[in-house]
Amino acid sequence: MLVVVFSLKGSPGVTTLALALAARWPEGPQPIVVECDPAGGDLVARYRLEQAPGLVSLAAAGRRSSDPGLLQQHTQELPGGLRVVVGPVGAEQARATLVELAQQQTSAMRAAADTPDTVVIADCGRVDPDSPAMSIIRSADAMLLVTRARDDQLAHVSGKLRSVARWGRRPGLVVVGEGYPTSEIERALGVNVMGRIPHEDKDAAALAGRPGRGRSPAKSSLGRAAARIAAQLVSQYAEPSPTTAHMPRLASPGPSSDEPTFAADNESGARL
C-alpha cells in the first residue's frame, strides 16, 4: 500500500503526520516513511541522520533494478525503530532526485508497496500540479491532504479541491491544530474531514522515539488521532477502489459542481 501525505500551502505538519501514521500503523505490514519533499527533507537535520543511504542512493539503484526489496535497503532507523528513507536537504538535489524517480518505469516505492508486508508512506511536502512528486501522488493507493484550520490555508484548499481529487484515488482531508471547528470546515468545503490531529511538537518527537520528549505514542492525542486515520486507510484499502464515476461529489454551486471531490455529499453553502 502506498499512502502519500502532502499540503497545498505552508507547512501544516506533513512530516509529523507521516511519522505519526507509521508509528501508529495497525499490526501487520511494516511502514516505511519516504521523504519526497521537493523543497528538501527535514529528517537528516531533525534526527541527525546520515545523508546516505536515502532517496538519492535509492534513485541511483532504481536505474538498475525494480526489486521490491530495494526500498528497505536504502532506509535508516530512527531511535524508536521507524524505518525512513531520507530526502536530500537541498531543494535542487531533491527535485532532481524526484525527477529521476519519475523517469523510472517501475519505482522502488511502488514495487515495495505492492508487496503484502510493506506500507510506504510518502511525505511529499507542499505540492502543486508541476511538482516533481506528482508521479508518486498519482500512483498512490490513498492520499492525505493536510491543512491547518485557518483562513489562509482553508481558502487555498477550497479553490483546489476539485483539481486535487483528480490526482489520485481515495483522497482524504486531514486538519491540523486549532482554528475553525471540524463541522464548520465540513459545511464550508462540502467534504468530510478524515481526521484531525493536534499540533504538538513534543508528542511528535516522542512518536519518533526521542526519549524524554512528550508522551508515548499510545498515550498522546497525536498518536491516538494518527491511529484512527491509519485504521481508516487500512479499511478503505480493503474495499474496491472508487472510480471517477462513483466518487462522492462536492455540493458547491457553479458549473463544475458535478465534478468529483473528496468526501460525502453536503448541501450546506456555508462560508468560512
C-alpha positions in Angstrom: 0.0 0.0 0.0 1.3 3.4 -0.9 0.0 6.4 1.0 1.0 10.0 0.1 0.8 12.9 2.5 1.1 16.5 1.3 -0.1 20.1 1.6 -1.0 22.8 -0.8 0.2 25.8 1.2 2.6 26.4 4.1 4.0 23.8 6.5 1.0 22.4 8.3 2.7 19.3 9.7 3.0 16.9 6.7 6.2 15.2 8.0 4.8 14.9 11.5 1.7 13.2 10.2 3.7 10.8 8.0 5.8 9.8 11.0 2.8 9.5 13.3 0.9 7.3 10.8 4.0 5.0 10.6 4.4 4.8 14.4 0.7 4.0 15.0 0.0 1.8 11.9 -2.1 -1.3 12.8 -0.2 -4.5 13.4 0.8 -6.3 10.2 2.8 -4.6 7.3 5.9 -2.7 8.3 5.6 1.0 7.4 8.5 2.9 5.7 8.4 6.7 5.6 10.0 8.1 2.4 10.9 11.8 2.2 9.7 13.0 -1.2 9.6 16.8 -0.5 10.7 18.9 -3.5 11.8 21.6 -1.1 14.2 19.3 0.6 14.0 16.9 3.5 13.9 17.6 7.3 14.8 14.2 8.8 18.6 14.4 8.3 18.8 17.6 10.4 15.9 16.8 12.8 17.3 13.4 13.8 21.0 13.8 13.0 21.0 11.1 10.4 23.4 10.4 7.6 22.5 11.6 4.1 23.1 8.1 2.7 21.6 5.7 2.3 18.5 7.6 1.3 16.4 8.9 -1.6 19.5 9.7 -3.8 21.0 6.3 -3.4 17.6 4.7 -4.0 17.1 6.6 -7.3 20.6 5.5 -8.4 19.9 1.9 -7.6 16.5 2.1 -9.2 18.1 2.6 -12.6 19.4 -1.0 -12.5 16.7 -2.8 -10.5 13.0 -2.8 -9.6 13.4 -5.4 -6.9 10.6 -4.8 -4.2 13.3 -5.2 -1.5 15.3 -2.3 -2.9 13.4 0.3 -0.8 14.3 -1.4 2.5 18.0 -1.4 1.6 18.0 2.4 1.5 16.3 3.0 4.8 17.7 4.3 8.1 16.3 3.7 11.5 15.0 6.4 13.9 15.6 6.0 17.6 12.1 4.5 18.1 12.6 1.9 15.3 10.8 3.6 12.5 12.3 3.0 9.1 12.8 6.1 6.9 14.3 6.9 3.5 15.7 10.4 4.0 15.5 13.0 1.2 18.2 15.4 0.2 18.4 18.6 2.4 18.7 20.9 -0.6 15.8 21.7 -2.9 17.8 21.5 -6.1 19.0 18.0 -5.4 15.6 16.9 -4.0 13.9 18.0 -7.2 16.5 16.3 -9.4 16.2 13.1 -7.5 12.4 13.1 -7.7 12.6 13.7 -11.5 15.0 10.7 -11.7 12.5 8.5 -9.8 9.6 9.7 -12.1 11.5 8.6 -15.2 12.0 5.0 -13.9 9.5 2.6 -15.4 8.7 0.9 -12.0 9.6 2.9 -8.9 11.1 1.1 -5.9 8.4 2.7 -3.8 5.6 1.3 -5.9 7.2 -2.1 -6.1 7.6 -2.3 -2.3 4.1 -1.0 -1.8 2.7 -3.8 -3.9 4.1 -6.5 -1.5 1.8 -7.6 1.3 4.4 -6.9 4.1 5.1 -3.3 3.4 3.3 0.0 3.7 5.0 3.0 2.1 4.1 6.5 3.4 5.5 9.2 1.1 6.0 12.7 2.6 5.6 14.9 -0.5 5.7 18.2 1.3 3.9 21.1 -0.4 2.9 20.3 -3.9 1.3 21.9 -7.0 0.4 20.4 -10.4 4.0 20.9 -11.6 5.6 19.2 -8.6 8.2 16.5 -9.4 6.5 14.5 -6.7 3.3 14.3 -8.8 4.1 11.0 -10.3 4.3 9.5 -6.8 1.0 11.1 -5.9 -0.8 9.8 -9.0 0.5 6.2 -8.4 -0.7 6.2 -4.7 -3.4 4.0 -3.3 -4.5 6.7 -0.9 -3.6 10.4 -0.5 -4.0 12.7 2.5 -4.2 16.5 2.0 -3.1 18.2 5.2 -4.2 21.7 6.1 -4.4 24.0 9.2 -7.8 25.1 10.3 -7.2 28.8 9.4 -8.5 31.2 6.8 -5.4 31.4 4.5 -4.8 27.6 4.2 -8.5 26.7 4.0 -9.2 29.3 1.3 -6.3 27.8 -0.7 -7.7 24.3 -0.2 -11.2 25.3 -1.2 -10.1 26.7 -4.5 -8.2 23.5 -5.5 -10.3 20.6 -4.1 -11.7 19.5 -7.5 -8.3 19.5 -9.1 -6.7 17.6 -6.2 -9.5 15.0 -6.3 -8.4 14.1 -9.9 -4.8 13.5 -8.8 -5.4 10.0 -7.4 -7.6 7.5 -5.6 -9.1 7.7 -2.2 -8.3 11.4 -1.3 -8.8 12.4 2.3 -8.6 15.7 4.2 -6.7 16.0 7.5 -6.9 19.1 9.6 -4.1 20.1 12.0 -4.3 22.3 15.1 -6.8 24.8 16.4 -9.0 27.1 14.4 -12.4 26.5 12.8 -14.4 23.6 14.2 -14.4 20.5 12.1 -18.1 20.6 11.5 -17.8 24.2 10.1 -15.0 23.2 7.8 -17.0 20.3 6.5 -20.0 22.5 5.8 -18.0 25.2 4.1 -15.9 22.9 1.9 -18.6 20.3 1.3 -16.4 17.4 2.4 -15.9 15.1 5.3 -12.7 15.6 7.3 -11.0 12.2 7.6 -9.2 13.2 10.8 -8.0 16.0 12.9 -4.6 16.0 14.7 -3.3 18.4 17.3 -0.2 20.4 16.7 2.0 19.1 19.5 5.7 19.2 18.8 6.7 17.3 22.0 4.4 14.4 21.2 5.7 14.3 17.6 9.2 13.9 18.9 8.0 11.0 21.2 6.5 9.3 18.2 9.9 9.1 16.6 11.4 7.7 19.7 13.2 10.7 21.2 13.4 9.9 24.9 12.1 12.4 27.4 10.2 14.4 24.8 6.5 14.2 25.3 4.1 11.4 25.9 4.3 7.9 24.4 2.5 7.3 21.1 -0.2 5.2 22.8 -1.0 7.9 25.3 -0.6 11.1 23.2 -3.6 12.7 21.5 -1.4 13.0 18.4 -0.7 9.2 18.4 -4.4 8.4 19.0 -5.5 10.6 16.2 -2.9 9.1 13.8 -4.0 5.6 14.8 -7.6 6.4 13.9 -6.6 7.7 10.5 -4.4 4.7 9.8 -7.2 2.3 10.7 -9.5 4.2 8.2 -6.8 3.9 5.5 -6.5 0.1 6.1 -10.2 -0.3 6.0 -10.6 1.7 2.8 -7.7 -0.2 1.1 -9.6 -3.4 1.7 -12.5 -2.1 -0.3 -12.7 -1.8 -4.1 -11.0 1.3 -5.4 -13.6 4.0 -6.3 -13.9 5.0 -10.0 -14.3 8.6 -11.0 -18.0 7.9 -11.9 -18.7 6.8 -8.4 -16.7 9.2 -6.3 -18.7 11.4 -4.0 -19.3 14.9 -5.2 -18.7 18.4 -3.9 -22.0 20.2 -3.3 -20.9 23.7 -4.0 -22.7 25.9 -6.6 -21.3 26.6 -10.1 -20.9 24.9 -13.5 -18.3 22.5 -12.1 -20.4 21.2 -9.2 -20.8 17.8 -10.8 -17.0 17.1 -10.7 -15.7 14.5 -8.2 -14.1 15.5 -5.0 -13.1 14.3 -1.6 -16.0 13.0 0.5 -19.7 12.8 1.1 -22.5 14.9 -0.3 -23.1 18.0 1.8 -25.7 20.5 0.8 -24.7 23.4 3.0 -23.3 26.5 1.3 -21.7 27.8 4.5 -18.6 30.1 4.1 -15.6 30.4 6.3 
